C-alpha cells in the first residue's frame, strides 16, 4: 500500500461501526480492507447506493490467512446487501483482489515500479487517529520520512538484529507496532504474531 503511494489509515477491530464510519469520512478513505464479516458489517452502509463514500471493500476470510476466525459463525453472504455488493465488485474477497492485480499488471507491467519511483519521502504515508480521550479523535499525519526516521532510530539502538525473532503483542493499528514491523523489514529480524496471549 505504501509503495503504491496510497495512505494507510489503521483501525482497531474493537472500534464501533460509528467510529469506523467517522474515521473513514474524516480521512477520505476510498478503499478498506476488513478482516472478517463482523468488520465488513460496520462499513456496508458506506458501500451502498449512488452516494456511497467507499469505492470498494476487500475482506480477508480467515481461511486465506491460515487462522481460525473468532467470528466463524458469521458468513459474508449472511450480511444484508452483501451479495449485491459482491456481484457489483464493490465488495471483494482476497482472491478477487488478486485477479484485479493480475489484470492491472497484464495491461501495465511497469505500474508497480512507476508508482514506487514516483514516491517521495515527503509523501503522506499514514494517518493515525488518536484515541479521542480528550475529545474527537485527531488524525496524525506521518510521512515516509517520519517513518524512516523512527525505523532508523530503532535500528541505531541495536535492540534487535537479523538473527532475532520478535513476538508482536501490540495491536497492528498501534503506531509503535507498525514501526517495529517496518524496522524488521529494514534490519531483517523476524516478527512472529500470536493468535492470542491467553
C-alpha positions as CSV (number, residue, x, y, z in Angstrom):
1,X,0.0,0.0,0.0
2,X,2.8,2.4,0.9
3,X,4.7,1.5,-2.3
4,X,1.6,2.3,-4.3
5,X,1.7,5.9,-2.8
6,X,-1.6,5.3,-1.0
7,X,-2.1,6.3,2.6
8,X,-2.8,3.7,5.3
9,X,-5.4,4.6,7.9
10,X,-5.4,1.8,10.6
11,X,-8.4,1.0,12.6
12,X,-8.8,-1.1,15.7
13,X,-11.0,-4.1,15.3
14,X,-12.8,-3.2,18.5
15,X,-13.9,0.2,17.1
16,X,-17.6,0.7,16.9
17,X,-19.3,1.0,13.5
18,X,-20.0,4.6,14.2
19,X,-16.3,5.3,15.0
20,X,-15.1,3.4,11.9
21,X,-17.5,5.4,9.7
22,X,-16.4,8.7,11.3
23,X,-12.8,8.0,10.6
24,X,-13.5,6.9,7.0
25,X,-15.4,10.1,6.4
26,X,-12.8,12.3,8.0
27,X,-9.8,10.6,6.3
28,X,-11.5,10.5,2.9
29,X,-10.6,6.8,2.6
30,X,-11.9,5.2,-0.7
31,X,-11.0,1.6,0.0
32,X,-10.9,-0.5,3.1
33,X,-9.5,-4.0,4.0
34,X,-11.6,-5.8,6.6
35,X,-10.5,-8.9,8.4
36,X,-13.8,-10.7,8.7
37,X,-17.6,-10.3,8.2
38,X,-18.0,-8.6,11.6
39,X,-15.8,-5.8,10.4
40,X,-17.4,-5.7,6.9
41,X,-20.8,-5.3,8.6
42,X,-19.6,-1.9,10.1
43,X,-19.0,-0.4,6.7
44,X,-21.7,-1.9,4.5
45,X,-23.8,1.3,4.5
46,X,-20.8,3.2,3.0
47,X,-20.7,0.8,0.0
48,X,-24.4,1.1,-0.9
49,X,-26.3,3.5,-3.1
50,X,-25.3,6.2,-5.5
51,X,-23.8,8.3,-2.8
52,X,-21.5,5.6,-1.4
53,X,-18.4,7.0,0.2
54,X,-16.2,3.9,-0.3
55,X,-15.3,2.6,-3.8
56,X,-14.6,-0.9,-2.6
57,X,-14.0,-3.1,0.5
58,X,-11.8,-6.1,0.5
59,X,-12.5,-8.8,3.1
60,X,-10.0,-11.4,4.2
61,X,-11.6,-14.7,5.1
62,X,-9.9,-16.4,8.0
63,X,-9.0,-19.4,5.8
64,X,-6.9,-17.3,3.5
65,X,-4.8,-16.1,6.4
66,X,-4.5,-19.6,7.8
67,X,-6.1,-18.8,11.1
68,X,-9.3,-19.7,12.9
69,X,-11.8,-16.9,12.9
70,X,-13.2,-15.7,16.1
71,X,-16.4,-14.9,14.2
72,X,-16.7,-18.2,12.3
73,X,-20.4,-18.3,12.8
74,X,-21.0,-15.2,10.7
75,X,-20.5,-15.5,6.9
76,X,-20.2,-12.7,4.5
77,X,-23.2,-13.9,2.4
78,X,-25.5,-13.5,5.5
79,X,-25.0,-9.8,5.7
80,X,-27.8,-7.7,4.3
81,X,-26.8,-6.4,0.9
82,X,-23.5,-8.3,0.7
83,X,-24.5,-10.5,-2.2
84,X,-25.4,-7.4,-4.4
85,X,-22.1,-5.7,-3.4
86,X,-20.1,-8.9,-4.3
87,X,-21.9,-9.0,-7.7
88,X,-21.2,-5.4,-8.4
89,X,-17.5,-5.6,-7.4
90,X,-17.7,-3.1,-4.6
91,X,-17.1,-5.9,-2.1
92,X,-14.2,-8.2,-3.0
93,X,-12.6,-11.2,-1.3
94,X,-8.9,-11.6,-1.4
95,X,-8.9,-13.8,-4.5
96,X,-10.9,-11.1,-6.3
97,X,-8.3,-8.5,-5.3
98,X,-5.6,-10.8,-6.7
99,X,-7.5,-11.1,-10.0
100,X,-7.7,-7.3,-10.3
101,X,-4.0,-7.0,-9.6
102,X,-3.1,-9.6,-12.2
103,X,-5.2,-7.7,-14.8
104,X,-3.5,-4.4,-13.9
105,X,-0.1,-5.9,-14.3
106,X,-1.0,-7.6,-17.6
107,X,-2.1,-4.3,-19.0
108,X,0.6,-2.2,-17.3
109,X,3.6,-4.3,-16.4
110,X,5.5,-1.3,-15.1
111,X,2.7,0.0,-12.9
112,X,4.3,-1.0,-9.6
113,X,7.7,0.2,-10.5
114,X,6.3,3.5,-11.8
115,X,4.5,4.2,-8.5
116,X,7.4,3.3,-6.4
117,X,9.8,5.6,-8.3
118,X,7.2,8.4,-8.1
119,X,7.1,8.3,-4.3
120,X,8.9,10.8,-2.2
121,X,9.9,10.9,1.4
122,X,7.6,13.9,1.9
123,X,4.6,11.9,0.7
124,X,2.0,11.2,3.4
125,X,2.3,7.5,4.4
126,X,-0.2,7.0,7.2
127,X,-2.9,8.8,9.0
128,X,-3.1,7.6,12.6
129,X,-6.1,8.6,14.7
130,X,-5.7,9.3,18.4
131,X,-7.8,7.6,21.0
132,X,-10.1,10.6,21.4
133,X,-9.9,10.6,25.2
134,X,-9.8,14.4,25.2
135,X,-12.5,14.9,22.5
136,X,-12.9,13.8,18.9
137,X,-10.1,11.6,17.6
138,X,-7.4,13.6,15.7
139,X,-5.7,12.3,12.6
140,X,-1.9,12.5,12.9
141,X,-0.2,12.8,9.6
142,X,3.0,10.8,9.2
143,X,5.2,11.0,6.0
144,X,7.5,8.4,4.7
145,X,10.3,10.5,6.1
146,X,8.8,10.3,9.6
147,X,8.5,6.5,9.4
148,X,12.1,6.2,8.1
149,X,13.3,8.4,11.0
150,X,11.6,6.1,13.6
151,X,13.0,3.0,11.9
152,X,16.5,4.4,11.8
153,X,16.3,5.3,15.5
154,X,15.2,1.7,16.4
155,X,18.0,0.3,14.2
156,X,20.6,2.6,15.8
157,X,19.6,1.3,19.3
158,X,20.7,-2.2,18.2
159,X,18.0,-3.8,20.3
160,X,17.3,-6.4,17.6
161,X,19.3,-7.7,14.7
162,X,18.7,-10.0,11.8
163,X,19.1,-13.2,13.9
164,X,16.3,-12.3,16.3
165,X,12.6,-13.3,16.4
166,X,10.3,-10.7,17.8
167,X,6.8,-11.6,19.2
168,X,4.3,-8.9,18.3
169,X,1.8,-8.4,21.1
170,X,0.6,-4.9,20.2
171,X,-2.5,-4.4,18.0
172,X,-1.5,-3.6,14.5
173,X,-3.3,-0.3,14.4
174,X,-0.9,0.9,17.1
175,X,1.8,3.1,15.5
176,X,4.6,1.6,17.5
177,X,3.7,-1.9,16.4
178,X,3.8,-0.7,12.8
179,X,7.2,1.0,13.3
180,X,8.6,-2.2,14.8
181,X,7.3,-4.2,11.8
182,X,8.9,-1.7,9.4
183,X,12.2,-1.9,11.4
184,X,12.1,-5.7,11.0
185,X,11.9,-5.2,7.2
186,X,14.9,-2.8,7.4
187,X,17.0,-4.9,9.9
188,X,16.0,-8.3,8.8
189,X,14.7,-9.7,12.1
190,X,11.6,-11.9,12.1
191,X,8.3,-10.9,13.6
192,X,6.0,-13.6,14.9
193,X,2.3,-13.0,15.5
194,X,0.4,-14.6,18.3
195,X,-3.1,-15.9,17.8
196,X,-3.7,-14.8,21.4
197,X,-1.8,-14.1,24.6
198,X,-4.1,-16.1,26.9
